[in-house]
Amino acid sequence: MKKSLVFWVEGYFYNPSFIQKLLSFLLLPLSWIYCFGMYLRFKSKNPVDFDIDIVSVGNLSVGGSGKTPLVTALASRYKDAAVVLRGYGRSSSGLYVIKDKENILCDVSISGDEAMIYAHKLLDAIVIVSEDRPAGILRAKEMGAKIVFLDDAYSKHDIKKLDFLIDVKTKNNRCLPSGAFRERLWPSKETVVLEEAKDFTRVVQLKNKSAKMSLVTAIARPSRLDEFLPQVVSRNYFEDHHSFNKEELEEILKKDSSDSLLLTYKDLVKVEPFNLPISLLDLDVEVDERVFSKIDNYRNKY
């Protein structure tokens, strides 16, 4: 039931049917109220200077946009970097240091899947999860970070930072609940909008390929993978941040008579302990030098 609802909502936001378009239209008054409330919230905030370089990568709409590989690519460029994120989908709450500059300090249930990706891919960076982003920034600063990357923090208008926004295409560009947008691009807020194929390009590697693979993924809008997929026996979609159990994955392998499960890195960090045959669809990005120049100019300015 939960999975069906999640996929219905994703369709409603990004590829609505006629009935969904009608519902979206009927909900417009609530969207206007919501969006006006978000504007008032934005105007009520005064950015606080934490005396450290802070770069946020986000998107305005609900659902996945490729923030994790982009943050990874940006943070890997800098020494003494830290990544601070909410840690959506984790079983813990509060502030946790997931990784110091050398060691991973907890398992994926504490960190959440996205934080664990950073912990694995950013070998020299600090990774912190915290619902309270200012507290996470201060901890990173205490641990020696010189630059902090915030995952999904456009709406944190009380933090002085450089804001990057990934431009996500959708057929429904209204505010919640009528559309996918959590907030608008406020004209008075200095923001850099990044476009795929212009400011960054996706790089996909297929690792440990087998003859018969079953795709299993729990990312938002899994159809985003379609253009990168090799031939697979089946496509098994779960709701974003789904916590897999070994039995359900073994059942897929058995049903398909597959040689391996084809996973993204976001899924791999949760499934790896099960010791099942795995192939990896590793999604990274290459970032245009103009983007790094904007970060360097921001750092020199402040």
ABEGO torsion letter per residue (X at the ends): XAAAAAAAAAAAAABBBAAAAAAAAAAAAAAAAAAAAAAAAAAABBBBBAGBBBBBBBBABBEBAGAAAAAAAAAAABBGBBBBBAGBGBABBEBBBABBAABBABBAAAAEAAAAAAAAABAABBBBBBABAAAAAAAAAAAGBABBBBBGAAABAABBBBBBBBBBBBABABBOAABABABBBBAABBBBBBBBGAABBBBBBBBGBBABBBBBBBBBGAAAAAAABBBBABBBBBBBGBBBBAAAAAAAAAAAGBABBBBBAAAAAAAAAAGBBBBBBBBBBBBBAAAAAAAAAAAAAX
